[in-house]
């Protein structure tokens, strides 16, 4: 780590429940969702696998066509682990 760089530690939360809540809220705001592009940090994928939650996570999007992939870090604003970006189509 570089001298003087700020380090922020975040508390781990429940990926499935947080994603379910946030996705449902956004769909409610939009009125409906026709498709989703879902991409997130590989560390989210690894955590879902480790906690045996892959099926529960996939179930969040069971009613809408969804594609996505795992990435290896976000570099635009600095490296942030376990982030997720969803693009929802009306």
Secondary structure by P-SEA (a helix, b strand, c coil): ccccbbbbbbbbccaaaaaaaaaaaaaaaaccccbbbbbbcaaaaaaaaaaccaaaaaaaacccccbbbbbccccccccccbbbbbbbcc
